[in-house]
Amino acid sequence: MRSAAARERRVGARAERMEGRAPKKRRGGRLLSAYAVFVYAFLYAPIAILVLFSFNRARQTAVWEGWTLEWYRNLAQNDLILSAVKNSLIVGIGATAIATVLGTLVALALGRYAFPGEGFTRGLLYLPVIIPEIVLGAALVTFFGVLAFRLSLTTVVIAHVVFCVSYVAIVVRARLAGFDRSLEEASLDLGARPLATFLRVTLPLITPGIVAGALLSFTISIDDYVITSFVAGVGATTLPLQIYSMLKVGVTPEVNAVSTLLLAVTVVLIVIAQKLQQAPIERGETS
Amino acid sequence: MKASSGEPRGRAGVWLALPTWAALGLFFLLPLFILFVISFGQRDTYGGLKPIADFGAYLASGKFLANYARSLHPIYLQIFWRSVWMAVVTTLVCLLVSFPIAYYIAVAAPVRRRNLLLGLVVVPFWTSFLIRTYAWMFILRTEGLLNRLLLATGVTHQPLELLYNNFAVLIGLIYGELPFMILPLYASLEKLDLSLLEASADLGAPRRSTFWRVTAPMTMPGIVAGIILVFVPSLGQFIVSDLLGGAKTILAGNLIQNQFAIARNRPFGSAVAFELTAAVLALLFLYALYTKKKGQDVLL
């Protein structure tokens, strides 16, 4: 666990080294490039096939019979899917809102203060990400059972907050480490109160990190199956639970269509989150 | 560990961390603790918990260890063994497949394409594991695409049973975990000082020994991180084995889920969950020792 200042020095040194480095020559040659094409194909072909066949007219899904949007139209009339989408949105937005507040505050604590229990806090944030999902699901359903807490959408939101806080904290913490504390110190030296410094200097600088953390948190929330399957009550079926029960019954074009939609939403959110995380620090200062 | 001189000290940090302590203490640590306690109990005939009249007698009888003793039965040991070897194979294959790709992105690819190539690994890293597993179900099933291809090209004359076996589970695991290996390897390779490789080559070292003596040791933090990031989730895997595996490919994750959802023997399920957790924590402890020795950056 290094201090932020030490890390900043190292990052600075690395940036200098990279600038000084001559443009890289191509290394490894064609064999490596060909291999790369092969691995990227392996990563994307299964997803591409799934997406493609969601537009396939054939019900017997392995034969291509031409394009159709019929399966997407079916989804729009499927009450189970629609209610699952609604539940997923409620859970995703609710859990993300709570996790973003908690995660940002704890990231500020870790990034800007020395306080008793820092090491414990880091460990506490790592564990929910690292402990097998199945264990977390089992623990939460047992806990709710012991407390006679009825399983519902609320229990799903609680469970999702537990694993989303860590992601927000990690992303915001990385953002905090990425800029110099001297900006905040200058503000304080010039007489601004700590709260004003936070609102006018720190917050604008870390906003891209907060938004990126929130988007990632929303993504993992709407994608989660394992933990949700333990803690979802009757009527709290989320989209992944609905997809799971559909494909347990049989592979249908509707499953492909709903999977494609979920993929599309998450990919868009991830790309935005990535761009925000790479956003230069200067951009934050203009606001 | 003390933070740098620049960090203000005092209670502000505590106040900022307090909501998270409360939330994770109540809804994470406490549930884990309850799960641990219940793993020493016994279920009643309705799937609930059997009340214990006399704690002293219960402890003295040794019955509190019954669930753990049961988990050592050969049937369950076989499941644990399968979970371990499948996780090992997955990790090794991911490492072998990922290293050249991470090297390609970090070193060999044209600089202007590097961000795109990296982004293309990051996207599957975050997208739904369920859907990515389902994609393989769609491809491998008997009426699926791969079988049609094999039939059409005359490789086989009748559809093969490609799903519901070890092979399908391994494919799903490798496919699902691959991005989790590529990214930490990339992070290490990207920091690699290429002039060291040039120096090694200039001094006449053959490529192979440059790799084993310079590249591999210098990227070891990434290799170790990747191994942890792939091995740990593979060990606790549930979705892949449930969807792509058959009755003979039950893993530890499926066993736990089964005890909670179907067999309704929560104490036994809790005991297995704790054995899994203990294994994971032991690995993470070793990892923490390793990173401490290396003085390597941690995420938070």
Interface residues (C-beta under 8 A of the other chain):
Chain A: M1 R2 S3 A4 A5 A6 R7 R14 R17 R21 P23 K24 R26 R27 G28 G29 L32 S33 Y35 A36 V39 Y40 F42 L43 Y44 P46 I47 I49 L50 F53 Q60 T61 A62 V63 I98 V101 L102 G103 L105 V106 L108 A109 L110 R112 Y113 A114 F115 P116 G117 E118 G119 T121 R122 L124 L125 Y126 L127 P128 I130 I131 P132 E133 I134 V135 L136 G137 A138 A139 L140 V141 T142 F143 G145 V146 I158 A159 V161 V162 V165 A169 I170 R173 A174 R181 E185 L216 T219 I220 D223 Y225 V226 S229 F230 P240 I243 Y244 L247 V251 V255 N256 S259 L262 L263 T266 V267 I270 V271 Q274
Chain B: M1 K2 A3 S4 S5 G6 E7 P8 R9 G10 R11 A12 G13 V14 W15 L16 A17 P19 T20 W21 A23 L24 G25 F27 F28 L29 L30 P31 L32 I34 L35 I38 V97 P100 I101 Y103 Y104 I105 V107 A108 A109 P110 V111 L117 G119 L120 V121 V122 V123 P124 W126 T127 S128 F129 L130 I131 R132 Y134 A135 W136 M137 F138 I139 R141 E143 G144 L145 N147 R148 Y175 L178 P179 K191 D193 L194 V232 P233 L235 G236 F238 I239 L243 G253 I256 Q257 F260 A261 R266 G269 S270 A273 F274 L276 T277 V280 L284 G295 D297 V298 L299 L300
